Amino acid sequence: MSTIPSDRSPESTLAFLREGYRFVGARCDRLGTDIFQTRLLLEPTICLRGRPAAELFYDTERFVRRGAMPMRAQRTLTGVGGVQGLDGAEHRSRKAMFMSIMTPAAVRHLGQLFDDEWRARIPAWAESGPVVLYDEVGRMLTRAVWAWAGVPLADADVPRRTAEMHAMIEGPAAVGPGHWRGRLGRRRAERWAGEVIERVRSGALPAPEGSALRVVAGYRDEQGMLLPRRIAAVELLNVLRPTVAVDRFVVFAALALHDHPQWCERVRDDDTAAMSFVQEVRRYYPFFPVAAARVRRPFEWQGHAFPQGRRVLLDLYGTNHHPQLWPEPERFRPERFDGWRGDPFGLVPQGGGDHFTGHRCAGEWITIELMKRAVANLTGSMSYRVPPQDLALDLGRMPALPPSGLVLDGVRRTA
């Protein structure tokens, strides 16, 4: 049995926070391997990348999620007790709750709500001068997903709710004030969501049939029990927050159109080309950096020993940029997805494996739909200029975003 190559640093947490998306890949390249061990958050950790690693990582017979995600991420991004940290029958039942609201018709409906929000904002953008796309899209997605989920939202509350979602998304990898903003945003959002859940359960607030609010509020576990108020709040936020997080992918899509203008006409006139473009944006640009699990029981893989309880990280960004999977991975080439039939362990920006039984993001189809709607509006509903600004992506920042948020100017309606 061979020894897993090791990172020589006695503790790599600061390096991980500093290097971000490049942390795992840089060490794999230096060590000439797709697996190495290090110490993160004072704990031995095995890091993996690549398709075989992804297929291994999503094997529920070998790995569990309970206790894998650091508490700093649970207390900001996902919430404590949410579906991301469950295993076995409990996870399958809770995941089925989420998948029940992800029907094709429901996904299209959310896409239409977002489309309506976008088109309604174009006249205001035309009058206001420069607009920051990231800020605008975040608020549009908040309005759209709240309406889609059946959750009441006053216009005056949109900025606050959007800011809470952003604080939770940015909190896990932040230090100091940024992390504490994430924890505060999480506490406030859970308190508000819990109150909404209680109002639905008491009959004070009607929730539309089939809506995320009604499904989560009425969900019963295998023992026939309603979720505790706080856990139900966590799961409602696990519908709302990830949808708002798509604003980053929308900004990346707009950035790709700016950097590769030859694709503007192609995606406007060809739905197949638009899908290839969206998939390449999801592959190329940084979203989730890693996913975490723990070894269920000892096993060997490729001659390496995985001890029980060991934390394992799968490099999602590195897998999406692995040269054995993606020729010329650092080139933006949407045509690589022409005729692509899918690979649950190759393209993993939102996790891998099966949507229904595994830990792949339940909202992946929503992400694709919203991105396609955004690309259609950017290339068909409006014209605009991208003035000089800082559009460089710092891969040491998690989650990544252009510093300017992508400023647009000279917006005009065209359709």
C-alpha positions in Angstrom: 0.0 0.0 0.0 1.4 3.4 -1.0 1.5 6.4 1.2 -0.6 9.4 0.3 1.7 12.2 -0.7 1.8 15.0 1.9 1.8 18.8 1.9 4.8 19.7 4.0 3.1 22.6 5.8 2.2 21.7 9.4 -1.1 23.6 9.1 -2.5 24.8 5.8 -5.7 26.7 6.8 -4.2 30.2 6.1 -2.7 29.0 2.8 -6.2 27.7 1.8 -7.8 31.0 2.7 -5.1 32.9 0.8 -4.9 30.7 -2.3 -8.6 29.8 -2.6 -9.6 27.9 -5.7 -5.9 27.2 -6.6 -5.0 25.6 -3.2 -5.7 21.9 -4.0 -4.7 22.1 -7.7 -1.4 23.8 -7.0 -0.3 21.1 -4.6 -1.5 18.3 -6.9 0.5 19.8 -9.7 3.6 20.2 -7.5 3.3 16.6 -6.1 2.4 15.1 -9.5 -0.7 13.5 -8.2 -4.5 14.0 -7.8 -4.5 13.1 -4.1 -2.5 14.4 -1.2 -3.0 14.9 2.6 -2.6 18.0 4.6 -3.9 19.7 7.8 -6.8 22.1 7.6 -8.5 23.6 10.7 -6.0 21.6 12.7 -7.3 18.3 11.3 -5.8 15.8 9.0 -7.5 16.1 5.6 -7.2 14.2 2.3 -7.7 16.4 -0.8 -8.7 14.9 -4.2 -9.4 16.1 -7.7 -10.4 14.6 -11.1 -13.2 12.4 -12.4 -12.2 9.1 -10.6 -11.9 11.1 -7.4 -15.4 12.6 -7.9 -16.9 9.1 -8.5 -15.3 7.9 -5.4 -16.3 10.9 -3.3 -20.0 10.6 -4.1 -20.1 6.9 -3.1 -22.4 6.9 -0.1 -21.2 3.5 1.0 -17.7 5.0 1.6 -18.5 8.5 2.7 -20.8 10.4 5.0 -21.6 14.1 5.2 -22.5 14.4 8.8 -19.8 16.4 10.6 -17.8 17.0 7.5 -18.5 20.6 6.8 -16.7 23.0 9.2 -18.9 24.8 11.6 -17.9 28.2 10.3 -19.6 27.1 7.0 -22.6 25.7 8.7 -23.1 28.8 10.8 -23.0 31.0 7.7 -23.6 29.3 4.4 -25.7 26.2 4.9 -27.2 26.4 8.4 -26.9 23.7 11.1 -29.1 20.6 10.5 -29.8 21.2 6.8 -29.9 18.5 4.1 -26.3 19.0 3.2 -25.1 17.3 6.4 -27.5 14.3 6.3 -26.9 10.7 5.3 -28.8 7.5 4.5 -32.6 7.3 4.7 -32.9 10.7 6.4 -31.0 12.4 3.6 -33.0 10.6 0.9 -36.3 11.7 2.4 -35.2 15.3 2.9 -33.7 15.5 -0.5 -36.9 14.1 -2.0 -38.7 17.1 -0.4 -36.5 19.5 -2.4 -36.7 17.5 -5.6 -40.5 17.5 -5.5 -40.5 21.3 -6.2 -37.9 21.1 -9.0 -40.4 20.0 -11.7 -39.7 21.2 -15.3 -42.8 23.4 -15.1 -41.7 24.9 -11.8 -38.2 25.6 -13.2 -39.7 27.3 -16.2 -42.0 29.3 -14.0 -39.1 30.6 -11.9 -37.2 31.4 -15.1 -40.2 33.4 -16.4 -40.4 35.4 -13.1 -36.7 36.3 -13.4 -37.2 37.2 -17.1 -40.1 39.5 -16.2 -38.0 41.1 -13.5 -35.1 41.7 -15.9 -37.3 43.2 -18.6 -39.0 45.5 -16.1 -35.7 46.9 -15.0 -34.3 47.8 -18.4 -36.1 51.2 -18.6 -34.8 52.2 -15.2 -31.3 51.2 -16.2 -31.6 53.3 -19.3 -32.4 56.4 -17.3 -30.1 55.8 -14.4 -26.7 55.7 -16.1 -24.1 53.1 -15.0 -25.5 50.1 -13.1 -23.7 47.4 -11.2 -25.0 44.1 -12.7 -24.1 42.0 -9.6 -26.2 44.3 -7.4 -29.1 44.4 -9.8 -29.2 40.7 -10.5 -29.1 39.8 -6.8 -32.2 41.9 -6.1 -34.0 40.6 -9.2 -33.3 37.0 -8.1 -34.5 37.8 -4.6 -37.8 39.1 -5.9 -38.2 36.2 -8.3 -37.4 33.3 -6.0 -39.4 34.8 -3.1 -42.5 35.0 -5.4 -41.8 31.5 -6.8 -41.4 30.0 -3.3 -44.7 31.6 -2.1 -42.9 33.8 0.5 -44.2 37.3 1.1 -41.7 40.1 0.4 -42.3 43.8 0.6 -40.4 46.0 -1.9 -38.8 47.8 1.0 -37.4 44.5 2.3 -35.6 43.4 -0.9 -32.3 45.1 -0.2 -32.2 43.7 3.3 -33.0 40.1 2.3 -30.5 40.2 -0.6 -27.8 41.5 1.7 -28.5 38.7 4.2 -28.2 36.1 1.4 -25.0 37.6 0.2 -23.5 37.7 3.7 -24.2 34.0 4.2 -22.7 33.2 0.8 -19.5 35.1 1.5 -19.2 34.2 5.2 -17.5 30.8 5.2 -14.1 31.9 3.7 -14.2 35.4 5.2 -12.2 36.4 8.2 -13.0 39.0 10.8 -16.0 41.3 10.0 -16.9 39.5 6.8 -17.4 36.2 8.7 -19.3 37.8 11.5 -21.6 39.5 8.9 -22.3 36.0 7.6 -23.2 34.7 11.0 -25.4 37.7 11.8 -27.1 37.4 8.4 -27.7 33.7 9.1 -29.3 34.4 12.5 -31.5 37.1 11.2 -32.6 35.1 8.2 -33.4 32.0 10.2 -35.4 34.0 12.7 -37.4 35.6 9.9 -37.9 32.3 8.0 -38.9 30.5 11.2 -41.7 33.1 11.8 -42.9 32.6 8.2 -43.0 28.8 8.7 -45.0 29.2 11.9 -47.5 31.5 10.2 -48.1 28.9 7.5 -48.5 26.1 10.0 -50.9 28.1 12.1 -53.0 29.0 9.1 -52.3 32.8 9.4 -50.4 32.8 6.1 -51.7 30.9 3.1 -49.0 29.2 1.0 -49.7 28.3 -2.6 -50.1 24.6 -3.4 -46.8 23.0 -4.4 -44.8 26.1 -3.4 -41.5 25.7 -1.6 -42.9 27.4 1.4 -45.8 25.0 1.7 -43.7 21.9 1.0 -41.1 22.8 3.6 -43.7 23.9 6.2 -45.7 20.7 5.7 -42.9 18.2 5.3 -43.0 15.3 7.7 -40.0 13.0 8.3 -40.1 9.2 8.4 -41.6 9.3 11.9 -44.4 11.5 10.7 -43.0 14.6 12.5 -42.9 18.1 11.2 -39.4 19.6 11.1 -38.5 21.7 14.1 -39.1 25.4 13.4 -35.4 26.2 13.1 -34.6 23.3 10.8 -37.6 24.2 8.6 -36.2 27.7 8.4 -32.8 26.4 7.4 -34.4 24.3 4.6 -36.5 27.2 3.3 -33.3 29.3 3.2 -31.7 26.3 1.3 -34.1 27.1 -1.5 -33.8 30.9 -1.4 -30.1 31.4 -0.7 -28.7 29.2 -3.5 -31.0 30.8 -6.0 -29.8 34.3 -5.1 -26.2 32.9 -5.4 -26.8 32.4 -9.2 -26.2 36.1 -9.5 -22.5 35.3 -9.6 -23.0 32.9 -12.5 -25.0 35.6 -14.3 -22.2 38.1 -13.9 -19.7 35.4 -15.2 -21.9 34.9 -18.2 -21.9 38.6 -18.9 -18.2 38.7 -18.4 -17.8 35.8 -20.9 -19.9 37.7 -23.5 -17.7 40.7 -23.0 -14.5 38.8 -23.3 -15.7 36.6 -26.2 -18.1 38.9 -28.2 -18.2 36.4 -31.1 -20.6 34.3 -29.0 -23.2 37.1 -28.6 -24.9 36.4 -32.0 -24.5 32.7 -31.7 -26.3 32.4 -28.3 -29.0 34.8 -29.4 -30.0 32.8 -32.4 -29.3 29.2 -31.4 -30.7 27.6 -28.2 -28.2 24.7 -28.5 -25.3 27.2 -28.7 -26.8 29.0 -25.7 -26.8 25.8 -23.6 -23.2 25.0 -24.6 -22.2 28.6 -23.6 -23.9 28.3 -20.2 -22.3 25.0 -19.5 -18.9 26.3 -20.3 -19.5 29.3 -18.0 -20.3 26.9 -15.3 -17.2 24.9 -16.0 -14.7 27.7 -16.6 -15.6 30.2 -13.9 -15.1 29.6 -10.1 -18.2 28.9 -8.0 -18.0 26.4 -5.2 -14.3 25.6 -4.5 -14.6 22.3 -2.7 -17.0 19.8 -1.2 -16.4 17.9 2.1 -17.2 14.4 3.4 -15.9 12.0 6.0 -14.8 8.4 5.5 -17.6 6.1 6.7 -15.4 3.0 7.3 -11.8 2.2 6.4 -11.1 1.4 2.8 -8.4 1.4 0.1 -8.5 3.3 -3.2 -5.8 3.2 -5.8 -3.5 1.7 -3.2 -4.1 4.5 -0.7 -5.6 3.9 2.8 -8.6 6.1 3.9 -9.0 5.9 7.7 -12.4 5.9 9.2 -13.6 9.4 10.1 -11.0 11.2 8.0 -12.2 14.4 6.4 -11.9 14.4 2.6 -12.2 17.4 0.3 -13.1 17.1 -3.4 -11.7 20.0 -5.5 -14.7 21.0 -7.6 -12.9 23.8 -9.4 -9.8 21.6 -10.0 -12.0 18.8 -11.4 -13.7 21.3 -13.8 -10.2 22.3 -15.0 -8.5 18.9 -15.0 -6.6 18.5 -18.3 -7.5 14.8 -18.6 -11.2 15.7 -18.6 -11.1 19.0 -20.4 -8.5 19.6 -23.1 -7.1 23.1 -22.8 -9.0 23.7 -19.6 -7.9 27.3 -19.2 -9.4 28.3 -22.5 -13.0 29.3 -22.7 -14.4 27.0 -25.4 -18.2 26.5 -25.3 -18.1 24.3 -28.4 -16.6 21.5 -26.2 -20.2 21.0 -25.0 -21.7 20.6 -28.5 -23.3 17.2 -28.4 -22.3 16.6 -24.8 -24.5 14.0 -23.2 -23.6 14.8 -19.6 -21.3 13.3 -17.0 -22.3 13.4 -13.3 -18.7 13.1 -12.2 -17.0 15.3 -14.8 -18.8 18.6 -14.7 -19.2 19.3 -11.0 -19.6 23.1 -10.4 -22.5 22.3 -8.1 -21.5 18.8 -6.9 -21.5 15.4 -8.6 -23.5 12.2 -8.6 -27.3 11.8 -8.7 -29.7 14.7 -8.0 -32.3 12.6 -6.4 -30.3 10.2 -4.2 -27.0 12.0 -3.8 -25.5 15.3 -2.7 -25.6 17.0 -6.1 -27.3 20.4 -5.8 -31.1 20.2 -6.1 -31.2 23.6 -7.8 -28.8 22.8 -10.7 -31.6 22.9 -13.2 -32.8 26.2 -11.8 -29.2 27.6 -12.2 -29.1 26.6 -15.9 -32.6 28.0 -16.6 -31.8 31.3 -14.9 -28.4 31.6 -16.7 -30.1 30.9 -20.1 -32.7 33.6 -19.4 -29.9 36.1 -18.4 -27.9 35.4 -21.6 -31.0 35.8 -23.7 -31.7 39.2 -22.1 -28.1 40.3 -22.4 -27.9 39.5 -26.1 -31.5 40.1 -27.2 -33.5 42.4 -25.0 -31.0 45.2 -24.4 -27.8 46.9 -25.7 -25.1 48.3 -23.4 -21.5 49.3 -23.0 -18.9 47.9 -20.6 -16.8 50.9 -19.5 -13.2 50.5 -18.4 -13.2 48.8 -14.9 -11.4 46.1 -12.9 -12.8 42.8 -14.2 -10.0 40.6 -13.0 -11.0 37.5 -11.1 -9.0 36.9 -7.9 -9.0 33.1 -7.4 -7.8 33.7 -3.9 -11.2 35.2 -3.1 -13.9 32.7 -2.3 -16.5 33.1 -3.7 -14.9 34.9 -6.6 -16.4 38.0 -8.2 -15.0 40.8 -10.4 -14.1 43.7 -8.1 -16.4 46.1 -10.0 -19.4 43.8 -9.9 -19.5 44.4 -13.7 -20.6 47.9 -14.4 -22.9 48.4 -17.5 -23.5 51.8 -19.1 -25.6 53.1 -22.0 -28.3 50.5 -21.5 -31.1 50.6 -24.1 -34.0 48.3 -24.7 -33.8 46.5 -28.1 -36.7 44.0 -27.9 
